[in-house]
Amino acid sequence: MELLALVTVLLLAHAVAYLAWTAAARRRQSRCYLLDYVCHKPSDDRKVSTEAAGAVIERSKRLGLPEYRFLLRVIVRSGIGEETYAPRNVLDGREGEPTHGDSLGEMEDFFGDSIAELFARTGFGPRDVDVLVINASMFSPDPSLASMIVRRYGMREDVAAYSLAGMGCSAGLVSLDLARNALATRPRALALVVSTESIAPNWYTGTDKSMMLANCLFRCGGAAVLVTNDPVLRGRAKMELGCLVRANIAANDDAHACALQREDDDGTVGISLSKALPKAAVRAFAANLRRLAPRILPITELARFAAQLLITKKLLRRRATAATATKHTGGDGPRINFKTGVDHFCLHPGGTAVIEAVKRSLGLDDDDVEPARMTLHRWGNTSASSLWYVLSYMEAKGRLRRGDKVLMVTFGSGFKCNSCVWEVTGDMADKGAWADCIDAYPPENTANPYMEKYSWINDVDGDRLII
């Protein structure tokens, strides 16, 4: 019996040791290090100047004076400058008749530039890649975009390749999450994450105002990112991923419909952006933060918030009516101070309304949202790759130091809010795609010259607007 008991104890000890070892191994494999990233900078002949944008608007024969006025008002308030990029078919006057070749060409320009530069900068080659994840919400060819990259760069036959479509602007962190999970099953592996969007076939040519908004916001761009779970490479990494949280409130009808691809009354397909979008973004953000906050904030801040929340609830119960409560509290309850756990805020530059809504929700100041605003001004909304341009702005400005924590927040159709926290572990001083303009940012005046150059006269000569 004593021998049996001894054997049982030894087996249990061995089992506990094995479980502890496997748990530690899983933690090591689930680690995700950012080796480097490259943001795409299209050629200068694809820039959307004031004159180019005016030409695109003016040649649209379906627009009347109310639509022209609406577009002018949106562009002036959009926060977008004169150096964003559009696909060649739009600038060539073929936005109403895009070809499959236009879409493929847009992707090839990006693949041939940014991915090649990423390999050159890191010293890794295409055949070192174990996992490939690419997201492009509005373009899903056959063979897939992932297959296009594998073929172009001659990657290995056993590379795990994934293509994501229909995930909207939040797909960048969805792709990162997928890559991290795929790496967890492969020790000491390398993953290439590619985020882009296809604008060429998705330029809206109709007259529905909710669908015309997308033309004023979305622009060409993309980012190629190299991550690994190999602890040996930690010393070469720029950042380490702490946690990644995803929230999807598509079960709510209003949230699901606030960013929707559909046909207008004339059968023209486009992306409809409703007035409910900022409200949906805040709601999805709140759902995300409920799970994110306990993971990144110190216990002292969580305790302070809980105490204030308890006091506020007691006070509200004493109010005679909800109106009286709103009058006394301004409609605002206690707010978590995320700056106690985060040093920098990398927000999705989806539009000025979204940026301002997140700013208010988190209690941020102008410096905190400057990177998002400047990215919107310089590059526009490049969909899922936008976050990397925002991060690149922070890096180019020399804001990121070892030990700093960066909160990334992105929003997308569905409606989704995804977030993650990075810790800076290496030197971050590369100016990347901002190299030729970072010294001019932030400009004293971010207002674009559309209103000045296109003052509307209340007259229409035939189908052509008199300017």
Residue pairs with C-beta under 8 A, 6 or more apart in sequence:
26 184
28 229
28 231
29 183
29 184
29 185
29 186
29 187
29 229
30 180
30 183
30 184
30 229
31 229
31 231
31 240
31 241
32 176
32 179
32 180
32 183
32 227
32 228
32 229
32 240
32 241
33 227
33 228
33 229
33 230
33 233
33 234
33 237
33 239
33 240
33 241
33 425
34 225
34 226
34 227
34 237
34 238
34 239
34 240
34 241
34 422
35 122
35 124
35 226
35 227
35 228
35 233
35 236
35 237
35 238
36 118
36 121
36 122
36 225
36 226
36 238
37 118
37 223
37 224
37 225
37 226
37 388
37 391
37 392
38 114
38 115
38 117
38 118
38 121
38 223
38 224
38 432
38 433
39 114
39 221
39 222
39 223
39 385
39 388
39 389
39 392
39 432
39 433
40 110
40 113
40 114
40 196
40 220
40 221
40 222
40 223
40 224
40 385
40 433
41 113
41 433
42 85
42 109
42 220
42 221
43 109
45 91
46 85
46 86
46 87
46 88
46 91
46 220
47 82
47 83
47 84
47 85
48 82
48 83
48 84
48 85
48 86
48 91
48 219
49 82
49 83
50 82
50 448
50 449
50 450
50 453
50 454
51 453
52 86
52 91
53 75
53 450
54 450
54 453
54 454
54 467
56 90
56 91
56 95
57 63
57 68
57 71
58 464
58 465
58 467
59 93
60 205
61 463
62 205
62 206
62 207
63 71
63 207
64 207
64 460
65 456
65 458
65 460
65 465
67 207
67 209
67 212
68 456
68 465
69 456
70 209
70 212
71 212
71 216
72 450
72 451
72 454
72 456
74 212
74 213
74 216
75 216
75 448
75 450
76 447
76 448
76 450
76 451
77 352
78 216
78 217
78 351
78 352
78 376
78 448
79 351
79 352
79 355
79 373
79 376
79 377
79 446
80 216
80 217
80 219
80 376
80 377
80 380
80 448
81 377
81 378
81 446
81 448
82 448
82 449
83 378
83 437
84 219
84 220
84 378
84 379
84 380
85 219
85 220
85 221
85 379
85 380
86 199
86 219
86 220
87 102
87 106
87 199
87 200
87 203
87 220
88 102
88 105
88 106
88 200
89 95
89 97
89 98
89 99
89 102
89 200
89 203
90 199
90 200
90 203
94 102
95 203
95 205
96 203
96 205
98 200
98 201
98 203
100 141
100 201
102 200
102 201
103 139
103 141
103 198
103 200
103 201
104 141
105 200
106 198
106 199
106 200
106 220
107 136
107 139
107 145
107 148
107 196
107 198
108 148
110 196
110 222
111 148
111 149
111 152
111 194
112 152
114 222
114 223
114 224
115 149
115 153
115 192
115 194
115 224
117 224
118 192
118 224
118 225
118 226
119 125
119 126
119 153
122 226
124 190
124 226
126 153
126 154
126 155
127 154
127 155
127 156
128 190
129 155
129 156
129 159
129 190
129 191
129 192
130 159
130 160
130 183
130 186
130 189
130 190
130 191
131 159
131 160
131 161
131 162
131 179
131 182
131 183
131 186
131 189
131 190
131 191
131 192
132 146
132 149
132 150
132 155
132 159
132 160
132 161
132 162
132 191
132 192
132 194
133 146
133 161
133 162
133 164
133 175
133 176
133 178
133 179
133 182
133 191
133 192
133 193
133 194
134 144
134 145
134 146
134 149
134 162
134 163
134 164
134 175
134 193
134 194
134 195
134 196
135 163
135 164
135 165
135 167
135 171
135 172
135 174
135 175
135 194
135 195
135 196
135 384
136 145
136 163
136 164
136 165
136 196
136 197
136 198
137 165
137 166
137 167
137 168
137 169
137 171
137 197
137 383
137 384
137 412
137 413
138 165
138 197
138 198
138 201
138 202
138 261
139 145
139 165
139 197
139 198
139 201
140 163
140 165
140 166
141 148
143 151
144 161
144 163
145 163
145 194
146 161
146 162
146 163
147 161
147 163
149 155
149 161
149 192
149 194
150 159
150 161
155 161
160 182
160 186
162 175
162 178
162 182
164 171
164 174
164 175
164 178
167 174
167 384
167 412
167 413
167 414
167 416
168 259
168 383
168 384
168 412
168 413
168 414
168 416
169 348
169 350
169 381
169 383
169 384
169 386
169 410
169 411
169 412
169 413
170 348
170 384
170 410
170 411
170 412
170 413
170 414
170 416
170 417
170 418
171 195
171 383
171 384
171 412
172 193
172 195
172 223
172 384
172 385
172 386
172 387
172 388
172 410
173 244
173 246
173 387
173 408
173 410
173 418
173 419
173 420
174 246
174 416
174 418
175 193
175 194
175 195
175 384
176 193
176 225
176 227
176 241
176 244
176 420
177 244
177 246
177 418
179 191
179 193
179 227
180 191
180 227
180 229
180 241
180 244
182 189
182 191
183 189
183 191
183 227
183 228
183 229
184 229
186 229
187 229
187 230
188 228
188 229
188 230
188 232
189 228
189 229
189 230
190 226
190 227
190 228
190 230
191 226
191 227
191 228
192 224
192 225
192 226
193 224
193 225
193 226
193 227
194 222
194 223
194 224
194 225
195 222
195 223
195 225
195 383
195 384
195 385
195 388
196 221
196 222
196 223
196 382
196 383
196 384
196 385
197 218
197 220
197 221
197 222
197 382
197 383
197 384
197 385
199 218
199 219
199 220
202 214
202 218
202 270
202 271
203 215
204 211
204 212
204 214
204 215
204 268
204 269
204 270
204 271
205 268
206 212
206 264
206 266
206 268
206 270
207 264
207 266
208 264
208 265
208 268
208 270
208 272
210 272
210 273
210 274
211 262
211 264
211 268
211 270
211 271
211 272
211 273
212 270
213 273
214 270
214 271
214 273
217 273
217 350
217 351
217 380
217 381
218 271
218 380
218 381
218 382
218 383
219 379
219 380
219 381
219 382
220 382
221 379
221 380
221 382
221 383
221 385
221 386
221 389
222 382
222 385
223 385
223 388
223 389
225 388
227 241
228 237
234 240
234 425
235 426
236 426
237 425
237 426
238 424
238 425
238 426
238 427
238 428
239 406
239 422
239 423
239 424
239 425
239 426
239 428
240 422
240 423
240 425
241 420
241 421
241 422
242 295
242 296
242 405
242 420
242 421
242 422
242 423
243 292
243 295
243 296
243 420
243 421
244 418
244 419
244 420
245 288
245 291
245 292
245 295
245 418
245 419
245 420
246 288
246 416
246 417
246 418
247 284
247 285
247 287
247 288
247 291
247 416
247 417
247 418
248 284
248 414
248 415
248 416
249 255
249 280
249 283
249 284
249 287
249 414
249 415
249 416
249 417
250 256
250 414
250 415
250 416
252 280
252 283
252 415
254 276
254 279
254 280
255 276
255 280
255 283
255 284
255 414
255 415
256 414
256 415
257 272
257 274
257 276
258 273
258 274
258 276
258 277
258 279
258 280
258 413
258 415
259 271
259 272
259 273
259 274
259 277
259 412
259 413
259 414
259 415
260 271
260 272
260 274
260 413
261 269
261 270
261 271
261 272
261 413
262 269
262 270
262 272
263 269
264 270
277 353
277 354
277 415
278 353
278 354
278 356
278 357
279 357
280 415
281 350
281 354
281 357
281 358
281 411
281 415
281 417
282 357
282 358
282 361
283 415
284 411
284 415
284 416
284 417
285 358
285 361
285 409
285 411
285 417
286 361
287 417
288 409
288 417
288 418
288 419
289 336
289 419
292 419
292 421
293 302
293 336
293 338
294 302
295 421
296 338
296 341
296 342
296 405
296 407
296 421
297 336
297 338
297 340
297 341
298 340
298 341
300 340
301 336
301 337
301 340
301 341
302 336
305 334
305 335
305 336
308 334
309 333
309 334
312 329
312 333
312 334
315 329
316 325
316 329
319 325
319 328
335 363
337 363
338 345
338 362
338 363
338 407
341 405
342 405
342 406
342 407
342 421
343 404
343 405
343 406
344 368
344 371
344 394
344 399
344 400
344 404
344 405
344 406
344 407
345 362
345 364
345 368
345 369
345 371
345 372
345 406
345 407
345 409
346 371
346 372
346 387
346 390
346 391
346 394
346 406
346 407
346 408
346 409
347 355
347 358
347 369
347 371
347 372
347 390
347 409
348 354
348 372
348 386
348 387
348 390
348 409
348 410
348 411
349 355
349 372
349 373
349 375
349 376
349 379
349 381
349 386
349 389
349 390
350 381
350 386
350 411
351 376
351 381
352 373
352 376
354 411
355 369
355 372
355 373
355 376
358 364
358 369
358 409
359 368
359 369
362 368
370 442
371 390
371 391
371 393
371 394
371 397
372 390
373 442
373 446
374 393
374 441
374 442
375 386
375 389
375 390
375 393
377 443
377 446
378 389
378 434
378 437
378 441
379 386
379 389
382 389
384 410
384 412
386 410
387 408
387 410
389 433
391 406
391 408
392 430
392 431
392 432
392 433
392 434
393 434
393 438
393 441
394 400
394 406
395 428
395 429
395 430
395 431
395 432
396 430
396 431
396 432
396 434
396 435
396 438
397 438
397 441
398 429
400 406
400 424
400 428
401 424
402 424
402 425
402 426
402 427
403 423
403 424
404 423
404 424
405 421
405 422
405 423
405 424
406 421
406 422
406 423
406 424
407 419
407 420
407 421
408 419
408 420
408 421
408 422
409 417
409 418
409 419
410 417
410 418
410 419
411 417
412 418
431 438
434 441
454 467
455 467
456 465
456 467
457 466
457 467
459 466
460 466
